Amino acid sequence: MPRIWHGGGSNPFEERISMAKQNRKQRVSVFFAYLFYLCAIGSIGATAWFIWKEGGMSPKVAAFSATIVFFVGAGIVLHVMGKANLPDLRLNR
């Protein structure tokens, strides 16, 4: 009777692919992702400040709100690029 895999433990049919360690470019990408997250937090503070000082209809509020969207979106993209588990695509000779 053939063995049936039920999901617990390792898959016996899983192909073993050696994964490369996180390279320098990926570490730089993660660093900039965290930097962009910090910039987004700063933009949230600036947006709150300008809402408090000038009201919600100020062009400064709209500009800083747009920077929040940019920094969060770019941070997510950089974070995914930096944390991706990429296979080692070098040819082994």
C-alpha positions in Angstrom: 0.0 0.0 0.0 1.5 3.4 -1.0 2.3 5.9 1.8 0.0 9.0 1.7 1.3 12.3 2.9 -1.0 14.0 5.3 0.8 17.4 5.7 2.5 16.8 9.0 6.3 17.0 8.8 8.3 17.1 5.6 6.9 16.2 2.3 8.6 13.0 0.9 7.9 14.1 -2.6 9.3 17.6 -2.1 12.2 18.4 -4.4 15.3 19.6 -2.4 16.4 23.0 -3.7 19.4 24.6 -2.0 18.5 28.2 -1.0 21.1 30.9 -1.2 21.7 33.0 1.9 20.5 36.6 1.9 22.9 38.5 -0.3 24.2 42.0 0.2 21.7 43.6 -2.1 18.8 42.0 -0.2 20.2 43.3 3.1 20.5 46.8 1.7 16.9 46.5 0.4 15.6 45.5 3.9 17.6 48.4 5.4 15.9 50.9 3.1 12.5 49.3 3.7 12.9 50.0 7.4 14.1 53.5 6.6 11.0 54.1 4.4 8.8 52.9 7.2 10.4 55.4 9.5 9.9 58.1 6.9 6.2 57.1 6.7 5.9 57.5 10.5 7.5 61.0 10.2 5.1 61.8 7.4 2.2 60.8 9.6 3.5 63.2 12.3 3.9 66.0 9.8 0.4 65.4 8.4 -1.0 65.5 11.9 0.9 68.7 12.6 -0.4 70.4 9.5 -3.9 69.3 10.1 -3.7 70.8 13.6 -2.1 74.0 12.5 -3.7 74.7 9.1 -6.8 72.4 8.8 -7.5 69.5 6.6 -7.9 71.4 3.4 -4.2 72.5 3.3 -2.2 71.4 0.2 0.6 70.5 2.7 -1.8 67.9 4.3 -2.5 66.4 0.9 1.2 66.3 0.0 2.2 64.6 3.2 -0.7 62.2 2.9 0.6 61.2 -0.5 4.1 60.7 0.9 2.7 58.3 3.5 1.2 56.2 0.8 4.5 56.3 -1.2 6.8 55.4 1.7 4.6 52.6 3.0 4.2 51.1 -0.5 7.9 51.4 -1.4 8.8 50.0 2.0 6.6 46.9 1.5 8.1 46.3 -2.0 11.6 46.6 -0.7 10.8 44.4 2.3 9.5 41.7 0.1 12.5 41.9 -2.2 14.9 41.7 0.7 13.2 38.9 2.5 12.5 36.7 -0.5 13.8 33.1 -0.2 15.5 32.8 -3.6 17.0 29.6 -4.8 20.6 29.3 -5.6 20.6 29.7 -9.4 24.4 29.2 -9.9 25.4 26.2 -11.9 27.3 23.7 -9.9 30.2 22.2 -11.8 
